[in-house]
């Protein structure tokens, strides 16, 4: 990524252009205000937080606060932090060759201060893209002070410098993020003695290494994530560090089916077509899991579960397409059967539920199917389809049954076109798409005890 040729290349040219140093928090504040005034979305790709999380986050940024995002796993905390990059200036000047990203008109390390004094207006300038100004660290128990803050570099000492020389320091992640954003994921997992090392960074904005203080006026926005369970039990944020964060923002799972569907549609990499009705089923399924007493709600049901479920359903459709040569590959309700067995390992069940995991998941999935079908087919009289089945018609479907065979088993009924229309499928659509709508109606009739169903491995027959 190369910067524009018309940007200043020396400190003198930068000064002549009227450029003034600006703190990273002021930079974010100005860009956020400009986006809000212009009606631009400062948070692209963030779903379901518009009225809850984002206003709190915007207030924290406008106040210039470091902050913690507190929420269960899979609530999009890291994704939200990464969007902060979009609030930085696209390009910012830095001293060419400097170890830290120092502003040419405001150097902070002894080496850069010396170069600036020697070269004056000829101090070389390069430009750093905003993507390079975001540093992310996953807190792990083996993280050291040297990783975050820095340590004495034995190579520099061996070159003849004394231990008291600040230039013997090898800087860690936080100083190297000078004039940028530092994100620490799962902050409570950081050992308490390591958290102590961040106290000066957050309050006095300097760093201490190996018993002597190198006063660096660091300019960073420090943000972190934490899980409420870890926050209180497995680990904790020490009180002095917690006090130094200006804001604590609580995140949450999507609050509506529409938001959950939008999130899955955005995040999932679907290898086959999965219609909105099936995504609605999965969204309701995940919401049912989050309310189930059989699931350990302290661990939460991650949004990644819904994404993985959608990808699994799409993969089942693609497999059927390969086996029977049906094109295009379209997911049908029969493909939902693959979800419980494949994904139950992503959930934590309450003690006493051993051996009943698949039973619970199947029940909640069927409930989600019934809720979605009831919503989609509200006001539609399905009795003609019930009557056809009652007269002895059998409809078979399965992982090796093409959509055309599902439709061929039924007589031509005007109702089938209405059923397809309720799931946004037209009469001229592919047999797979129409069969998906018909299967949803048949499964709904089974769940409401209007028709019977005989299920074997990989195959289902609906009948009287």
N, C-alpha and C positions, 0 to 999 in steps of 0.2 A: 504494500500500500504506500504510494508516494504522495507527498504533499505538493501543493501548487507551487509553480515556479515563481509566482509573484510575491510570495511571503518573504519577509525580511530574513537575511542570513547572518546578520551580525547584531550585536547588542546596540550599536550605534544606529543602525537602520531601524531596529525595533523601537528605540526611543524616539527617533524622528517620526515614526508612524503614529506616535501618540499612544502606544500600547502601555498600559499600566498593570502591574501585578494584581491579581484578584484571588482571594482564598477560594478553595474548592467549595466550601459551603455557600459562599456568596455567589459563585458561578452557578451552582445547582439552583439556588433560590431565584436568581434572575431568569434562568431558562425555564424553570417551572412556572413562574409568574407569566412569562411570555406565552407559554403554551396554554395556560388557563385563559388568558385574555383573548387569545386568538381562537379559542374553541378547539384546539388540537388535543388529541388523547395522549397524555404523557406516559401512559402505561399500556402500550400495545401488547396484545396477547394475554392480558390479565382478565379473567372471567369471574364474575360474581362478587367482586369486592367493591363495586362502584359506590354503594351507599353505606358501607361499613368500614372496611379496612383502609381504602384509599384516602378518604377525607382525613383520617387520623394520621396517616403517613405523610400526607401533604402538609399538615400543620407542623409535624415534627421537622420536616425539611425546611419549611419557611422559618421556623424558629432557630435553625442551625443546630439541631440536636443530633448527637449520636443516638442510635436506637436499637432495641431488640425486637425481633419478630417472634412472638410466642405462639406456638400452635402444634397440633398433632402432626404426625408424619403424613406426607403426601398432600399438604394443603397449599402447595405452591410458594412456600417461603423463599426458597432459593431462586425460583423463577422470578419472583417479585424483586429480589435484590439485584438480579442481573439486569433488570430493566432500568435501574438507576443510571447505568452507563449512558442512556439516551439523553439524560439531563446535563451531561457535561458538554463543553464546547467541542466541536468536532476535532479541531486541531489546537494544540497549545504549544508555546515555545519552551524549549528546554536548552540548557547548556550542552553543546555538542561534546561528547566524550565524558561527561560527568557521570559518576557512579549512581547518583540519585537524580531524579527528574527535576532538578532545580530550575527556577525561573532565571533567565539571564540577567534580569535587573534586581534579583533578590537571592543571591547565592547563600547557602547555609553551612556547607562543609568547609573545613579549613583549606582543602585543596582548591575548591572552586572559588572561594574568596580570594585566594592568592592569585589564581589565573585571571580573575576579573580585574584585580588591581594592576597586574602586569600588562594585560592586553587592552584594557579600557574598552573603547567602542569597537575594537576589532575582535572581541570575544565571539567565537563562532556559535551560531544558533542553529539548532535543528528543530523539527516539529514532530510532536508525538500525537498519534491518533487517540481518541477517547477510549477505544477498545483496549489499549495498552495501559490504561490508568485504573483498571479494576483488578484487584488482587483477591483471590478467594482461597481460604484455608479451611480444610476439614479438621476440626479439633479432635485429636486422638490422644490417648494417655501417654504416648511416647513423644509428643510434641515438646520441644525444649525451648528454653529462653533464647538460645542461639537462633532457632528457626524463626521466631517471631521478631526479636529485637536485634540480635547480633552477638558476635563473640570476637575474641582476639584471634586474628589470623596468624598462625605460626609462620607461614611463609613470609609475611611482611616483617615479622620480628626477625626472622633469619636473614633478611636483607639488610639488617643493621639498625632498624628503627627500635626505639625503646618501648617498653610496655606502656609507659605513660603517654605515648604519642597517639593522639586520636586517629591518626591515619593507619594505625595497625588494626583497626576494627573492620571485620567483615560484616556488613549490614544485613539484618534479617528482613523478613517480608514487610513489616510495618514501615521502617524507614525507606525501603525501596518503593513503597507506594506513596511517597511524598507527592502532594498535589493530586491525590487520587482517592479512591475508595478502597477500604480494606473490609472484607466480609469474612467473618468467622462462623462457620457452620457448626451447630451442636456445641455451643459455647460451654454448657455445663460439663461436657466430657473433658474439658481442659483441666489438668491438675491445678489445684488451688494455688500452689506455689508459682505456677506459670501465669495464672490470672493476675497475681500480684505484680508481675512485670509490666502489665498493661496500665497500671494505675497512673504512673507518671505520664505515659503517652496520652491518656485521655484528659488529665487535668492540667498538668504543667506543660504538656506537649514537648517533653524532652525524653531522652533515653539514658539509662544507666547500664554500663557494661563492666563487669569484673572489678567492681569496687571504685571506679571513678566515673564522674559524670561528664558526658559530652553533651553540652547544651545545644541541641538542634531544635529550632522552632519548627517542628514538623507540622505540616498542613495536610491532615487526613480526615476523611469522614469514616468513622469506625462503626460498622453495623454488624449485627450478629443474629443468629437464629437459635431457638431453644425449644425443646419439647416439654410441655408442662409436667409430664411424668418424670423426665430426667431432671427437670428444674428443681423438683422437691425431694426426690428419692435417690436415684442412682448417682446423680451429681448435683451440683448446685453452683450458682453464680455467687461468688463471695460478696458479702454485703457492701464493702467499699466500692467494688467494681460496679455492682448493680446501681449504687447511688450515683455513679458518674454517667450512666446512660440517661439522656434527657427524656427519653420516651420508651414506653413498652407498648407495642401494638399487637393485639390479639388477632390471629387469623382464624379461618373457619373453613369447613367444607362447603361446597355449593349449596345454597339454600333452596333451590328450585330444580325441578326436573329439567327445565329448559337450559339452565346454566350448566348442569351436569352434562347434558347432551352436547352443548356448545364446546365445553372443555374437552370431551372425548373426541369430538369431530376435529378439533384443533390439534390435539396432541397425538392421537393414534396414527400409526402407519398401517393403513388397511390395504391388504393385498388383494382384496375383492370388494365388491360393492356391498355395503351394509346400509340398509335404509333407515330413515329416522325412527320408524316404529320399533325396530329391534334395538336401536340405541336407547330409546325411551325405556324399553324393558330392562336393559342393563342399568340405566340410571336409577330406575325404581328399585331394582335388585340391590344396588349398592346402598341406597337409602334405607331399605329394609334391614340390611346387615348392620347399619349403624344404629338401628333401634332395637336389635335383637338382644335378648338377655343371654343367649348362648354364646355370643361373641364377647371377647374381652375388650370392652370399649376404652380401657385405659391405653391400649395399644393403637386404637383407632382403625378405621378401614380407609386406607389410602386412596386418593384419587387415581393413583397408578393401578389400583385393582380394576377400576372401570375401564381404563385404557387397555390393560392386558386382556380383559374379557372381550372387548370389541375386536382386538387383534386376533384372539383365539377363534372367535366366530367367523371372522373373515378368512382365516386360514382353513377352517373346516369347509367353507364354501369353495375355496380354491382347490382343495384336495378333491372334492366331488367333481369339480369341473375337469380336473385332470383324469380322474378315473372313468368318467362317462363321456367326456368330450363335449360337455354343455358349455356354450358361450352365450353371453358373458357369464363370468362367475358371480353369482348373486347369493347372498346369505338368506337363508330361510329359517323359520322358527325351529326346525329340527336341529339346526346347528347350535342352538342354545344348550343342547344336552351335553356339549363338550366342556362347558364352563365349570361346573362344580368339581369334577374329578381333576381337571388340570390346575385349577387355581386355589384349591382349598388350602394348600401349603402357604399361601400368602396371608392367611388369617390366623389370629390367636383365639382359641376357644377357651371358654371358662372350664375350670376343673370339673370333672364329672360328666363332661360331654364326649369323652373318648369313645370312638366307635360310631358316633352318631353324626359326625361332621357332614358327610354327604347327604344324609337325610335332612338335616337342617337347611343346607344350601339348596337342595332340590325343592323343598317346601317354599322357601322364600323366593326362589326363581319363578315357580309356578304362580305365586301370588303376584309377582311383578307382571307376568304375562297377562293375568286376569285383569289387573288394574289398567294396563295399557290398552288391551282390547276393549274393555268396557268404555274407556274414554274415547277411543277411536270409533267404535260402532254405536255410540249412544244414539238412541232414537231410530236405529235401523232394525227392521223386522227380519230376523234370521230364520224364521220358521220354515220358509221354503227349502232351505238347506237342511234343516232338521228332518223335514218330511222325506226328502230324497234319501237321506241316510236310513231313516226308519223303514223305508220300502225295500231295504236290502242292499243298497249301494255300499260298496267298500272302497275306501280311499287309502291307498298305501303311499307312504313317503319314507325317506331315509337317506342315508349318506350316499347310496348308489342309485337313487331314483331321480330321474330328470324332472324338471318342472312340467314339461309337456305331458308326462304320464300322470302326474297328479291331476292336471286339468282334464285329461281324456277320460278319467274315471267318473267324472261328473257330467250330467247333461247340461246343455246350454241353458243357463238361468240368468235372467236380467239381474238378479240379486248379486251375482258374482261380479258384474261390472260396478255395482254400487259399492261392494266390499273393496274392490281394488281402488275405487276413487277415494275411499276414506283413508287410504294409506298413500295417497298421492301417486297412484299408478294408473296410467291410461289404458284404454282397451287395446291399443296397438303396441303396447310395451312387450318386452320379451316374455316368453312363457315362465322363465324363472322369477321375474318380478311379480307377475300375476299370481303364480303359485305361492309365493311368499305371503301375499295378502290372504289367499284362500286358506293356507295352513294356519295363519293366525286366527281366522274365524273358526276353523275346526277345533283348534286347541282351546279356544274360549268356550265353545259349546261343550267340550269334554269337561273343562274345569267347572262349568255351571251345571254339569250332570244332564246335559241334553242328549249327548251321544256317548258311545263307549269308545275305549281305546285299548288296543292290544300292542304292548311295546316289547320288543326283543332287542338284542344287541344290534344297534345301527339301523333298525327299521321300526316303523310305527304303522298300524292299520287302524283307521277310524271306521266304526261300523255301528249298527243298531245295538 
